Amino acid sequence: VYRATLAPANPTIDGDATGTITVSRLGDDFRVEMDASRLPSGMHAQHIHSGTRCATPADDTNGDGIIDAVEGEAVSGSPIL
């Protein structure tokens, strides 16, 4: 079982959203449970990436104040799920 605390990569867009995720495997069963609160309205895509860390404001290579998909994947790896 793996657990993580979630926080927005782009707080200027997503505000003070927060959440937790639990990933578990038992035999052939793989389960992902996510609980989030204070999300802005709209759709919120979720991914599990192959990297070892999440992007931070320091990874905003073009300095526009937003971690985009290219900047995120550069440190988080490609999405695997």
N, C-alpha and C positions, 0 to 999 in steps of 0.2 A: 504494500500500500504506500502510495506517495501522496503527500499533501503540500499545497502551496497557497500562499496568500496572494491575491491578485490586486494589482493597482494599475491605473491607466498609464499607457505610454505617452499619451498626449493630454495632460491634465487641463490645458487651456481649452480643449474641445470637450473632453469627457468629465470635467469637474472633479468632484470628490468621490467618484464611483469606487466601489471596493467589492471584494468577494473572496471566495475560497474555492479551491478545486481539489477533488480527491480522485486519484487514478488507482485502480486496483486490478489485479489479475488473479483468478482462481481457476486453475486448469486451463480450459479453452475459453473461458469467459473473460472478457476485457470490459471494464466499466469505467466511465468518466462521469462524475457528478460535479456540477458547478452551481454555486449559489452566489448571486450578485445583487447589490443594492445601489441605489442612488444613480442608476444609469440614465443618461439622457434618452428621450424617446427615439425610436427608430430601431433598425436592425443592428445587431452586434455579432459579427462573425467571430468565430473562435477557432483556434488552430493549436495543434501541438507541433512544435518545431524540433528539428534534429540537433540544435546547438546546445550549448551549456549555460547560456545566460540570456536574459531579456535585454532589449535595447533601453538605454537611458538617454536623457537629454544630451549627454556628452557624445552620443552617436549621431546627432543631427549634423551630418557633414556639410549640408548646404546652408545651414544657419537660418532656416526659415521658421524655426520654432515648432516644427511638426516632424515626428518620426514617421516617415512614409514606408511603404512596403520594401523598397530597395534598401533603405538604411536599416530597417529592422532585420531583414534576412541576412544582411552582411554580418551581423553578430549573433543572431538567433538561429541561423541555418534555415534550410528550406522547410516548409510545412510537410509533415508526414501524415497528419490526420486532421 
